[in-house]
Amino acid sequence: MTILKGQHETFARFFTAPTREALRDLLRHNIGETDYLDFKADWPALPKLARHILALANSGGGALVVGVSQQADGSLIPSGLSSIKDKAQLMPPLSSYLPKPLEYQVLDFTFSAAEYEILIGKSFQVLLVEDNPKLMPFLSLRDGEGVRTTVTYVRDGTTSTEAGHVQLQAVLNRRIESGHSSRPLLDLDGHLAQLRHLDEQREANDSWSESPRVP
């Protein structure tokens, strides 16, 4: 499915100002799942949810819309949620997987009236993940079904997946370009060593290749 400029702008408007009207437009324009947007019919189990959040955080931020499923043909079914999940029950156990600097929030949306008739009477929740390249990569604090502490997760099209060698390099480059380090003396070699270690932990490792350093 080709994503048009207008569809990108529809998501940007929603991410910047997540209102009911902006969510309505996002669903009506149906841009489908992307690196920065995912749909789920219901809330995933906590470890898998943590994996999606980590992947979004390592890929520039984005949103997970819960109450909507995407079909094989790319169409969206906004079936809504049978009940709004209590954030007081969701956030504490979820935080056991996610590093504290990772910023995210959960918003509730209920449509009692809407120009997009299919949404009327339905409720949705949206998890927004902020982009913070200064602190990348974000790693899980604990292992669980579908998530491991030694893996860097990223978005790859419509999936949250284990980063490969090239993707790890992209994460590293964004961190370096941000001009920030939590350890002031950590230089480029230190960054490379950190991600080299992560890369070595991956299954089906495709190895690091040495390249000349640019003065």
C-alpha positions in Angstrom: 0.0 0.0 0.0 1.5 3.4 -1.0 1.4 6.0 1.7 0.7 9.4 0.3 2.0 12.7 1.7 -1.4 13.6 2.9 -1.6 10.4 4.9 1.7 11.1 6.5 0.4 14.6 7.4 -2.8 13.0 8.9 -0.7 10.9 11.3 1.6 13.9 12.1 -1.5 16.0 13.1 -2.7 13.2 15.3 0.6 12.6 16.9 1.1 16.3 17.6 -2.4 16.9 18.9 -4.1 13.5 19.7 -7.8 14.6 19.7 -10.9 12.5 18.9 -11.2 14.4 15.6 -7.6 13.7 14.7 -8.1 10.0 15.5 -11.3 10.0 13.4 -9.4 11.4 10.4 -6.5 8.9 10.9 -8.9 6.0 10.7 -10.9 7.4 7.9 -7.9 8.0 5.7 -6.6 4.5 6.5 -2.8 4.8 6.0 -2.4 1.3 7.3 0.4 0.0 9.5 3.8 1.7 9.0 7.1 2.0 10.9 5.5 4.5 13.2 1.9 3.3 13.3 0.5 -0.1 14.5 -3.0 -1.4 15.0 -4.2 -4.1 17.4 -7.8 -5.4 17.9 -7.0 -5.8 21.6 -4.2 -5.2 24.0 -1.3 -7.6 23.5 0.2 -9.5 26.4 2.6 -7.4 28.4 5.9 -8.8 27.1 4.7 -8.4 23.5 3.4 -4.9 24.2 6.8 -4.0 25.7 8.4 -5.3 22.5 6.2 -3.0 20.3 6.9 0.0 22.5 10.7 -0.6 22.5 10.6 -1.0 18.7 8.7 2.3 18.2 11.1 4.1 20.7 14.1 2.8 18.7 12.6 3.8 15.4 11.7 7.4 15.9 8.5 7.1 18.0 5.0 6.4 16.9 1.6 5.1 18.0 -0.2 1.9 18.8 -4.0 2.1 18.2 -5.9 -0.5 20.2 -9.4 -1.4 19.1 -8.6 -1.6 15.4 -7.5 -4.5 13.3 -5.8 -4.5 9.9 -7.0 -7.1 7.4 -4.8 -8.9 4.8 -6.0 -6.5 2.1 -4.9 -3.5 4.1 -8.4 -2.4 5.2 -9.0 -1.4 8.8 -11.8 -2.7 11.0 -12.4 -0.2 13.8 -14.4 -2.7 16.0 -13.6 -0.8 19.2 -12.8 -2.2 22.7 -15.3 -4.0 24.8 -14.0 -2.0 27.8 -11.3 0.6 28.4 -8.3 -0.9 30.1 -7.5 0.7 33.5 -4.2 2.4 33.1 -3.5 1.9 36.8 -3.5 -1.8 36.1 -1.6 -1.6 32.8 1.3 0.8 33.5 2.9 -0.6 36.7 3.5 -4.1 35.4 4.4 -2.7 31.9 7.1 -0.5 33.6 8.9 -3.6 34.8 9.9 -4.2 31.1 10.7 -0.6 30.1 13.6 1.7 31.0 12.4 4.8 32.9 13.7 7.4 30.3 11.4 5.9 27.7 8.5 8.2 27.4 5.0 7.0 26.5 1.4 7.6 27.4 -2.0 5.9 27.0 -5.0 8.0 25.8 -8.7 7.0 25.8 -11.2 7.9 23.0 -14.9 7.3 22.9 -17.1 8.4 20.0 -20.7 9.3 20.9 -21.0 11.1 17.6 -18.8 11.3 14.5 -18.8 12.2 10.9 -17.3 8.8 10.3 -20.4 6.8 11.2 -18.6 3.5 11.8 -16.9 4.9 14.9 -20.1 6.0 16.7 -20.6 4.3 20.1 -17.1 2.7 20.1 -14.1 3.2 22.3 -10.4 3.0 21.5 -7.1 3.5 23.4 -3.9 4.8 21.8 -0.4 4.4 23.2 1.9 7.2 22.0 5.7 6.6 22.2 8.0 9.6 22.1 11.2 9.9 20.1 14.3 10.4 22.2 17.5 9.5 20.2 19.8 10.9 22.9 19.0 7.8 25.0 18.8 5.1 22.3 19.0 2.1 22.2 16.1 1.3 24.6 16.3 -2.3 25.8 13.9 -4.4 27.9 14.7 -4.6 31.6 13.6 -8.3 31.8 12.9 -11.3 29.6 9.4 -12.4 28.7 7.5 -14.2 26.0 8.6 -12.4 22.8 11.0 -10.0 24.4 14.7 -10.4 25.5 17.0 -8.1 27.4 19.9 -8.7 25.0 18.0 -7.6 21.9 17.4 -4.2 20.3 13.9 -4.1 18.7 13.0 -1.8 15.8 10.1 -1.3 13.5 10.5 -2.9 10.1 7.5 -2.0 7.9 4.5 -3.4 9.8 6.4 -5.5 12.4 8.4 -5.0 15.6 11.5 -7.1 15.0 15.0 -7.8 16.2 17.4 -5.2 14.7 19.9 -6.5 12.2 23.4 -5.2 11.7 22.4 -2.3 9.4 19.5 -1.3 11.7 21.8 -1.3 14.7 24.2 1.0 12.9 21.2 3.3 12.1 20.3 3.4 15.8 24.0 4.2 16.7 24.1 6.9 14.1 21.0 8.6 15.5 22.4 8.5 19.0 25.7 10.0 17.9 24.0 12.7 15.7 22.0 13.8 18.8 25.3 14.9 20.3 24.4 13.4 23.7 26.0 10.7 25.8 25.1 9.7 29.4 28.8 9.1 29.8 30.7 12.2 28.6 33.9 10.2 28.0 32.3 7.6 25.8 33.6 8.1 22.3 32.7 6.6 19.0 34.7 3.5 19.7 32.7 3.1 22.9 29.4 3.4 21.1 30.6 0.8 18.5 31.6 -1.5 21.3 28.2 -1.3 22.9 26.3 -2.1 19.8 28.8 -4.7 18.7 28.0 -6.5 21.9 24.3 -6.3 21.2 24.9 -7.5 17.7 26.9 -10.5 18.9 23.9 -11.5 21.1 21.6 -11.9 18.1 20.6 -15.2 16.7 21.7 -15.7 13.1 24.4 -13.0 13.6 25.5 -11.6 10.3 28.7 -10.2 11.8 30.3 -6.8 12.0 32.5 -5.6 9.2 35.4 -3.2 9.8 35.3 0.0 7.8 38.0 2.8 7.7 37.6 5.5 10.2 37.0 9.0 8.8 39.4 11.6 10.4 
